[in-house]
Amino acid sequence: MGLLSLLVFSPFLGFFIFMFLRDKKEKVLYTVATITSIIPLFIATMLYKQIGIGTIRESVHWIEVGNVHIDYELAMDGLSLLFVMLTALITFLVTLIIYYQVNDNAKLFYQLLFLLETGILGVFLADNLFLFFIFFELTLVPMFFLIGKWGGVDREHAAYRYVIYNGIGSLILLLGIVGIMVLSGTTNYDAVANHFQTNGTSVTNTTILIALIVAFGIKLPIVPFHSWMVKVHVHAPPVIVMIHAGVLLKIGAYGLVKFGLGFFPDAFLNLAPLIVTLGIVNLLYGAFLAFVQTELRKVLAYASISHMGLVLIGLAAFNEAGIQGAIFQAISHGLISALLFFFVGVLFIRTGTTNIEKLGGFASFTPVISAYLLIAGLAALGLPGMSGFISEFMVFLGIFREMPVMGAIATIGIIMTVVYMLRAILSITYGKQAEDFKDITDLQPVEWPPAVVLTATIIIIGIYPNIVAEHLQITIETILTGIGG
């Protein structure tokens, strides 16, 4: 078994260990889960050092029935490496805090978490369409149960809405994949890209691309396919929202880059005006609704919708700066949203609420939590020196070069981001003191690792963005070469 296969299925090892583990002591479960979650992070770090700017591949003959021939193919390039690192890091940090945030049937929770991680890693490392779809589907089942069993008051409604919307997205994606397989006669990414860039017709490419945009747009999510995501952010357990906002939403961005730009660059360029319009709608709609919310989880949910608009705007710019900014935005938002939802969990455990109007003055009795919350908020609004600033700067650099009017309209969303984010964070840290909570504890030792690691990563990328950019260069050059750019 190669390193890529080992990376994908190492979380599945944890699933099996918990299946046969008889000891139900929380510390035993916690220790086993922590060790298991370190393995994919360790392998991903090894691959980060090995990969350079090249691609690592694995291929084995798999299915051959009549004329149908499908190989088991995995590949890691600079793009997939970044999303794999993001997945392994956030899952590891989530595992560290489940111990004190999940008390009911933690063993099953860990099993589903590792099943989910296997599916996500498989999505980012699959090198053919068939394998991608299998892993894509694998993410749906554990998320459904994690939301439905351990979520909040309206958890079942949120879980069903999640599975219905994403199920429809999966069906559309399946139709698109079948169309690609029938027309190209292959499932391998590179072979598919070569086929459609040399043989595909404009109508065919555009039709399939629209199907892919809808399928991945539900995952991203693009307005009006966003309502399920708000439900999940509000009613799923905060540790699961860390993974959902931090990684799962990024499958939509990854799919648009890998399939949309990678397979159909000419059609994507033709649809750029539509895509940038959708991006601006996401950006402004999300920002406006985030501003009027009084529930912190809803503020952050609509903020995610708004920030995913920047991904669409960057991709639609279709130049190096724009595409790089879109991918930066996906990675940066993953880290920042994970940090914000970590503190949503911290606040909820202590107070039993995340209603902004019931919280206030926390800076005087929980200064460390308040300081980190303020840092996370500043990162989300794109303060220079943090990863959010780099991504927004690159996106706007790209869009102003190609569509300056659209770029000018989109800047309204950035101004609104500053307003709603500061309003929410400052209301909690410096607003009217909530006397009921003045005796709550500040950040505990077990809570330090996620706060420190996520904050440090956000600042490192903000100060030294080349740590991400150098791995994207080949991917972006390949995409732009597809249209002779």
C-alpha positions as CSV (number, residue, x, y, z in Angstrom):
1,M,0.0,0.0,0.0
2,G,1.4,3.4,-1.0
3,L,1.5,6.5,1.1
4,L,-1.5,8.0,-0.5
5,S,-3.7,5.0,0.2
6,L,-2.3,4.8,3.7
7,L,-3.2,8.5,4.1
8,V,-6.8,8.0,2.9
9,F,-7.6,4.9,4.8
10,S,-5.6,5.6,8.1
11,P,-8.7,7.2,9.7
12,F,-10.7,4.1,8.7
13,L,-8.3,2.1,10.9
14,G,-9.6,4.1,13.8
15,F,-13.2,3.2,12.8
16,F,-12.3,-0.5,13.1
17,I,-10.4,-0.1,16.3
18,F,-13.4,1.5,17.9
19,M,-15.6,-1.2,16.5
20,F,-13.8,-3.9,18.5
21,L,-12.8,-1.7,21.5
22,R,-14.7,-2.9,24.6
23,D,-13.3,-0.4,27.0
24,K,-15.8,2.5,27.3
25,K,-13.7,4.7,29.6
26,E,-13.5,8.2,28.2
27,K,-9.8,8.6,28.7
28,V,-9.1,5.3,26.8
29,L,-11.4,6.4,23.9
30,Y,-9.8,9.9,23.9
31,T,-6.2,8.4,23.8
32,V,-7.1,6.0,21.0
33,A,-8.8,8.7,19.0
34,T,-6.0,11.2,19.4
35,I,-3.3,8.7,18.3
36,T,-5.5,7.7,15.3
37,S,-6.0,11.3,14.2
38,I,-2.3,12.0,14.4
39,I,-1.5,9.3,11.8
40,P,-3.1,11.1,8.7
41,L,-1.6,14.4,9.9
42,F,1.8,12.8,10.2
43,I,1.6,11.2,6.7
44,A,0.3,14.4,5.2
45,T,3.2,16.3,6.7
46,M,5.7,13.8,5.3
47,L,4.1,14.2,1.9
48,Y,4.2,18.0,2.2
49,K,8.0,17.7,2.6
50,Q,8.3,15.2,-0.3
51,I,6.0,16.6,-2.9
52,G,7.8,19.9,-3.8
53,I,6.0,21.2,-6.9
54,G,5.4,17.8,-8.5
55,T,2.7,15.2,-8.3
56,I,2.6,11.9,-6.4
57,R,0.4,9.1,-8.0
58,E,-0.8,5.6,-7.3
59,S,-2.7,3.4,-9.7
60,V,-3.9,-0.2,-9.6
61,H,-6.1,-2.1,-12.1
62,W,-9.5,-2.3,-10.4
63,I,-12.7,-2.8,-12.4
64,E,-12.9,-4.3,-15.9
65,V,-16.3,-5.4,-17.2
66,G,-16.7,-5.6,-21.0
67,N,-15.6,-2.3,-22.4
68,V,-15.8,-0.6,-18.9
69,H,-12.3,-0.2,-17.5
70,I,-11.8,1.7,-14.2
71,D,-8.6,1.9,-12.3
72,Y,-8.1,2.7,-8.6
73,E,-6.2,6.0,-9.0
74,L,-5.0,8.4,-6.4
75,A,-2.9,11.6,-6.9
76,M,-1.6,14.4,-4.8
77,D,-0.6,17.7,-6.4
78,G,-0.1,21.1,-4.8
79,L,-3.8,21.8,-4.8
80,S,-4.9,18.6,-3.2
81,L,-2.0,18.7,-0.7
82,L,-3.3,22.0,0.8
83,F,-6.8,20.7,1.3
84,V,-5.5,17.4,2.7
85,M,-3.3,19.3,5.2
86,L,-6.4,21.4,6.2
87,T,-8.5,18.2,6.7
88,A,-5.9,16.3,8.7
89,L,-5.1,19.4,10.9
90,I,-8.7,20.3,11.7
91,T,-9.8,16.7,12.4
92,F,-6.9,16.3,14.8
93,L,-7.8,19.5,16.7
94,V,-11.4,18.4,16.8
95,T,-10.4,15.1,18.2
96,L,-8.6,16.8,21.1
97,I,-11.7,18.7,22.2
98,I,-14.4,16.1,21.7
99,Y,-13.4,14.7,25.1
100,Y,-15.0,17.5,26.9
101,Q,-17.7,18.6,24.4
102,V,-19.3,15.2,23.6
103,N,-20.5,13.1,26.6
104,D,-23.1,10.9,24.9
105,N,-21.8,7.8,23.1
106,A,-18.4,9.3,22.3
107,K,-17.3,5.9,20.9
108,L,-19.8,6.1,18.0
109,F,-19.0,9.8,17.6
110,Y,-15.3,9.0,17.0
111,Q,-16.2,6.2,14.6
112,L,-18.4,8.5,12.4
113,L,-15.8,11.2,12.6
114,F,-13.1,8.9,11.2
115,L,-15.4,7.6,8.5
116,L,-16.1,11.2,7.5
117,E,-12.4,12.0,7.5
118,T,-11.7,9.0,5.2
119,G,-14.4,10.3,2.8
120,I,-13.0,13.8,2.7
121,L,-9.4,12.7,2.2
122,G,-10.5,10.4,-0.6
123,V,-12.3,13.3,-2.3
124,F,-9.2,15.4,-2.3
125,L,-6.9,12.5,-3.4
126,A,-9.0,10.7,-6.0
127,D,-7.5,10.9,-9.5
128,N,-10.6,9.6,-11.3
129,L,-14.2,10.5,-11.4
130,F,-15.6,7.2,-10.2
131,L,-13.4,7.1,-7.1
132,F,-14.2,10.8,-6.5
133,F,-17.9,10.1,-6.5
134,I,-17.6,7.1,-4.1
135,F,-15.7,9.2,-1.6
136,F,-18.0,12.2,-2.1
137,E,-21.0,10.0,-1.2
138,L,-19.1,8.5,1.8
139,T,-19.1,12.0,3.4
140,L,-22.9,12.2,3.4
141,V,-23.7,9.3,5.7
142,P,-21.6,10.1,8.8
143,M,-22.5,13.8,8.6
144,F,-26.2,13.0,8.6
145,F,-25.8,11.0,11.8
146,L,-23.4,13.4,13.5
147,I,-25.9,16.2,13.0
148,G,-29.0,14.2,13.7
149,K,-27.9,12.5,16.9
150,W,-25.5,15.1,18.6
151,G,-26.9,18.3,17.3
152,G,-29.1,21.0,19.0
153,V,-32.9,21.4,19.4
154,D,-33.7,21.2,15.7
155,R,-31.0,18.6,14.8
156,E,-33.2,16.2,12.9
157,H,-34.6,18.8,10.7
158,A,-31.1,20.1,10.0
159,A,-29.8,16.6,9.3
160,Y,-32.6,15.8,6.8
161,R,-32.2,19.1,5.1
162,Y,-28.5,18.5,4.8
163,V,-29.0,15.0,3.3
164,I,-31.8,16.2,0.9
165,Y,-29.9,19.1,-0.5
166,N,-26.6,17.3,-0.8
167,G,-28.4,14.2,-2.2
168,I,-29.8,16.3,-5.0
169,G,-26.3,17.7,-5.5
170,S,-24.9,14.2,-5.7
171,L,-27.5,13.2,-8.3
172,I,-26.7,16.1,-10.5
173,L,-23.0,15.4,-10.0
174,L,-23.5,11.7,-11.0
175,L,-25.3,12.8,-14.2
176,G,-22.4,15.1,-15.0
177,I,-19.9,12.4,-14.3
178,V,-21.8,9.8,-16.4
179,G,-21.9,12.3,-19.2
180,I,-18.2,13.0,-19.0
181,M,-17.4,9.2,-18.9
182,V,-19.7,8.4,-21.9
183,L,-18.3,11.3,-24.0
184,S,-14.6,10.9,-23.1
185,G,-14.5,7.1,-22.6
186,T,-12.3,7.5,-19.5
187,T,-12.5,8.4,-15.8
188,N,-8.9,9.6,-15.3
189,Y,-8.7,13.3,-14.6
190,D,-5.8,14.1,-17.0
191,A,-7.4,12.1,-19.8
192,V,-10.8,13.7,-19.3
193,A,-9.2,17.2,-19.4
194,N,-7.3,16.4,-22.6
195,H,-10.4,15.0,-24.2
196,F,-12.6,18.0,-23.6
197,Q,-10.0,20.6,-24.4
198,T,-9.3,19.0,-27.8
199,N,-12.6,17.3,-28.8
200,G,-15.5,18.7,-26.8
201,T,-18.0,21.1,-28.4
202,S,-18.9,24.4,-26.9
203,V,-22.5,23.3,-26.2
204,T,-21.5,20.0,-24.7
205,N,-18.8,21.5,-22.5
206,T,-21.1,24.3,-21.3
207,T,-24.0,22.0,-20.5
208,I,-21.8,19.7,-18.4
209,L,-20.1,22.6,-16.7
210,I,-23.5,24.1,-15.7
211,A,-24.4,20.8,-14.1
212,L,-21.1,20.7,-12.2
213,I,-21.6,24.3,-11.0
214,V,-25.0,23.5,-9.6
215,A,-23.7,20.2,-8.0
216,F,-20.7,21.9,-6.4
217,G,-22.7,25.1,-5.8
218,I,-25.0,23.3,-3.4
219,K,-21.9,22.1,-1.5
220,L,-20.2,25.6,-1.5
221,P,-23.1,26.8,-1.1
222,I,-24.2,29.3,-3.8
223,V,-27.4,31.4,-3.1
224,P,-30.2,30.2,-3.4
225,F,-28.9,26.7,-2.5
226,H,-27.7,27.8,1.0
227,S,-30.6,27.4,3.5
228,W,-29.5,23.8,4.5
229,M,-26.0,25.2,5.4
230,V,-27.4,27.8,7.8
231,K,-29.5,25.0,9.6
232,V,-26.4,22.8,9.9
233,H,-24.2,25.7,11.3
234,V,-26.9,26.5,13.9
235,H,-28.0,23.0,15.0
236,A,-25.0,20.7,14.5
237,P,-22.5,20.3,17.4
238,P,-19.8,23.0,17.2
239,V,-17.0,20.5,16.8
240,I,-18.7,19.1,13.7
241,V,-19.3,22.6,12.4
242,M,-15.6,23.2,12.7
243,I,-15.1,20.4,10.2
244,H,-18.1,21.4,8.1
245,A,-17.2,25.0,7.7
246,G,-13.5,24.3,7.8
247,V,-13.3,21.5,5.3
248,L,-16.6,20.1,3.9
249,L,-17.7,23.4,2.3
250,K,-14.3,23.5,0.5
251,I,-15.2,20.4,-1.5
252,G,-17.4,22.7,-3.6
253,A,-14.5,25.1,-4.2
254,Y,-12.2,22.2,-4.9
255,G,-14.6,20.7,-7.4
256,L,-15.1,23.9,-9.2
257,V,-11.3,24.3,-9.6
258,K,-10.5,20.7,-10.4
259,F,-13.5,19.9,-12.6
260,G,-14.8,23.3,-13.8
261,L,-11.6,25.1,-14.5
262,G,-9.5,21.9,-15.1
263,F,-11.9,20.2,-17.6
264,F,-13.7,23.0,-19.2
265,P,-11.6,26.2,-19.1
266,D,-13.1,27.7,-22.3
267,A,-16.7,27.2,-21.1
268,F,-15.8,28.5,-17.7
269,L,-14.4,31.6,-19.2
270,N,-17.6,32.1,-21.3
271,L,-19.7,31.7,-18.1
272,A,-17.4,34.1,-16.1
273,P,-19.9,37.0,-16.1
274,L,-22.6,34.7,-14.7
275,I,-20.2,33.2,-12.1
276,V,-19.0,36.6,-10.9
277,T,-22.6,37.8,-10.6
278,L,-23.4,34.8,-8.4
279,G,-20.3,35.5,-6.4
280,I,-21.3,39.1,-5.7
281,V,-24.9,38.0,-4.8
282,N,-23.4,35.6,-2.3
283,L,-21.0,38.2,-0.9
284,L,-23.6,40.9,-0.4
285,Y,-26.6,38.7,0.5
286,G,-24.5,36.8,3.1
287,A,-23.0,40.0,4.5
288,F,-26.4,41.8,4.8
289,L,-28.1,38.8,6.6
290,A,-25.0,38.4,8.9
291,F,-25.4,42.0,9.9
292,V,-29.0,41.7,11.1
293,Q,-28.6,38.4,13.0
294,T,-28.6,38.3,16.9
295,E,-27.4,34.7,17.1
296,L,-23.6,34.3,16.8
297,R,-23.9,31.0,14.9
298,K,-26.2,32.6,12.3
299,V,-23.8,35.5,11.9
300,L,-21.0,33.1,11.2
301,A,-23.1,30.9,8.9
302,Y,-24.1,33.9,6.7
303,A,-20.5,35.1,6.9
304,S,-19.4,31.8,5.4
305,I,-21.9,32.3,2.6
306,S,-20.5,35.8,2.0
307,H,-16.9,34.6,2.0
308,M,-17.6,31.8,-0.4
309,G,-18.8,34.5,-2.8
310,L,-15.1,35.7,-2.9
311,V,-14.2,32.2,-4.1
312,L,-16.6,32.5,-7.0
313,I,-15.4,36.1,-7.8
314,G,-11.7,35.0,-7.8
315,L,-12.4,32.0,-10.1
316,A,-14.4,34.1,-12.5
317,A,-11.5,36.6,-12.8
318,F,-9.7,33.7,-14.5
319,N,-6.2,35.0,-14.1
320,E,-3.4,33.9,-11.9
321,A,-4.1,36.4,-9.1
322,G,-7.9,35.7,-9.1
323,I,-7.6,31.9,-9.1
324,Q,-4.8,32.0,-6.5
325,G,-6.9,34.3,-4.3
326,A,-9.9,32.0,-4.6
327,I,-7.9,29.0,-3.4
328,F,-6.3,31.1,-0.7
329,Q,-9.8,32.1,0.4
330,A,-10.9,28.5,0.6
331,I,-7.9,27.5,2.8
332,S,-8.0,30.7,4.9
333,H,-11.7,30.5,5.5
334,G,-11.3,26.9,6.5
335,L,-8.8,27.9,9.3
336,I,-10.7,31.0,10.4
337,S,-14.1,29.5,10.5
338,A,-12.7,26.5,12.4
339,L,-11.3,28.9,15.0
340,L,-14.5,30.9,15.2
341,F,-16.7,27.8,15.7
342,F,-14.2,26.4,18.2
343,F,-15.0,29.5,20.3
344,V,-18.7,29.1,19.6
345,G,-18.4,25.7,21.3
346,V,-16.3,27.2,24.2
347,L,-19.0,29.9,24.8
348,F,-21.9,27.5,24.5
349,I,-20.5,25.0,27.0
350,R,-20.0,27.7,29.6
351,T,-23.2,29.8,29.1
352,G,-25.7,27.5,27.3
353,T,-26.3,30.2,24.7
354,T,-24.7,31.9,21.7
355,N,-27.3,34.7,21.5
356,I,-25.3,37.9,21.2
357,E,-27.8,39.9,23.1
358,K,-27.4,37.6,26.2
359,L,-23.6,37.7,26.1
360,G,-21.5,40.8,26.8
361,G,-18.5,42.1,28.7
362,F,-16.6,38.9,28.5
363,A,-13.2,40.8,28.2
364,S,-13.4,41.6,32.0
365,F,-13.9,38.0,33.2
366,T,-12.5,35.8,30.4
367,P,-9.7,37.9,28.9
368,V,-8.0,35.1,27.1
369,I,-11.1,33.8,25.3
370,S,-12.0,37.4,24.4
371,A,-8.6,38.1,23.0
372,Y,-8.7,35.0,20.8
373,L,-12.2,35.7,19.7
374,L,-11.1,39.2,18.7
375,I,-8.1,37.8,16.8
376,A,-10.4,35.4,14.9
377,G,-12.9,38.2,14.1
378,L,-10.0,40.4,12.8
379,A,-8.8,37.5,10.7
380,A,-12.3,37.0,9.2
381,L,-12.6,40.7,8.2
382,G,-9.2,40.5,6.4
383,L,-6.8,42.4,8.7
384,P,-3.3,42.7,7.1
385,G,-0.9,40.1,8.5
386,M,-3.5,37.4,8.5
387,S,-4.5,34.8,5.9
388,G,-7.8,36.5,5.2
389,F,-6.1,39.7,4.0
390,I,-3.9,37.8,1.4
391,S,-6.9,36.0,-0.1
392,E,-9.1,39.1,-0.4
393,F,-6.2,41.1,-1.8
394,M,-5.5,38.5,-4.5
395,V,-9.2,38.1,-5.4
396,F,-9.7,41.8,-5.8
397,L,-6.4,42.2,-7.7
398,G,-7.6,39.5,-10.1
399,I,-11.2,40.8,-10.6
400,F,-10.2,44.5,-11.0
401,R,-7.9,43.5,-13.8
402,E,-10.7,41.8,-15.7
403,M,-14.0,43.3,-14.5
404,P,-13.4,46.6,-12.6
405,V,-17.1,47.5,-12.3
406,M,-17.9,44.1,-10.7
407,G,-14.8,44.5,-8.5
408,A,-16.1,47.9,-7.3
409,I,-19.5,46.5,-6.5
410,A,-17.9,43.6,-4.6
411,T,-15.9,46.0,-2.3
412,I,-19.3,46.9,-0.6
413,G,-19.3,43.3,0.8
414,I,-15.9,43.8,2.3
415,I,-17.0,47.0,4.1
416,M,-20.1,45.2,5.4
417,T,-17.9,42.3,6.6
418,V,-16.0,44.7,8.8
419,V,-19.2,46.1,10.2
420,Y,-21.1,42.8,11.0
421,M,-18.0,41.0,12.3
422,L,-16.9,43.8,14.7
423,R,-20.5,44.3,15.8
424,A,-20.8,40.7,16.8
425,I,-17.4,40.2,18.4
426,L,-17.3,43.5,20.2
427,S,-20.8,43.0,21.6
428,I,-19.6,39.8,23.2
429,T,-16.2,41.1,24.5
430,Y,-17.0,44.7,25.3
431,G,-20.7,45.0,25.4
432,K,-22.9,45.3,28.5
433,Q,-21.7,42.8,31.1
434,A,-23.7,39.7,31.4
435,E,-23.7,39.3,35.2
436,D,-25.0,35.7,35.0
437,F,-21.8,34.6,33.4
438,K,-19.2,36.5,35.4
439,D,-18.0,33.4,37.2
440,I,-17.3,31.3,34.2
441,T,-13.8,29.9,33.6
442,D,-11.4,31.3,31.1
443,L,-9.6,29.1,28.5
444,Q,-8.8,25.7,29.9
445,P,-5.5,23.7,29.2
446,V,-7.3,21.3,26.9
447,E,-8.6,24.2,24.9
448,W,-5.3,25.9,24.3
449,P,-4.0,23.6,21.4
450,P,-6.8,24.3,18.9
451,A,-6.7,28.1,19.7
452,V,-2.9,28.4,19.5
453,V,-2.4,26.1,16.4
454,L,-5.2,27.6,14.3
455,T,-4.3,31.2,15.2
456,A,-0.6,30.6,14.5
457,T,-1.4,29.0,11.1
458,I,-3.6,31.9,10.2
459,I,-0.8,34.4,11.1
460,I,2.0,32.3,9.4
461,I,0.0,32.3,6.1
462,G,-0.7,36.0,6.5
463,I,3.0,36.8,7.0
464,Y,4.5,34.3,4.6
465,P,1.8,33.4,2.0
466,N,4.4,31.6,-0.2
467,I,4.0,28.6,2.1
468,V,0.7,28.1,0.3
469,A,1.3,29.9,-3.0
470,E,4.4,27.8,-4.1
471,H,2.3,24.7,-4.1
472,L,-0.4,26.2,-6.3
473,Q,1.8,27.5,-9.1
474,I,1.8,24.4,-11.3
475,T,-1.9,23.9,-10.9
476,I,-2.8,27.5,-11.9
477,E,-0.3,27.4,-14.9
478,T,-1.9,24.2,-16.1
479,I,-5.4,25.7,-15.9
480,L,-4.4,28.9,-17.7
481,T,-2.5,26.9,-20.4
482,G,-5.9,25.1,-21.1
483,I,-7.1,28.3,-22.7
484,G,-3.8,29.4,-24.0
485,G,-3.3,31.8,-21.1
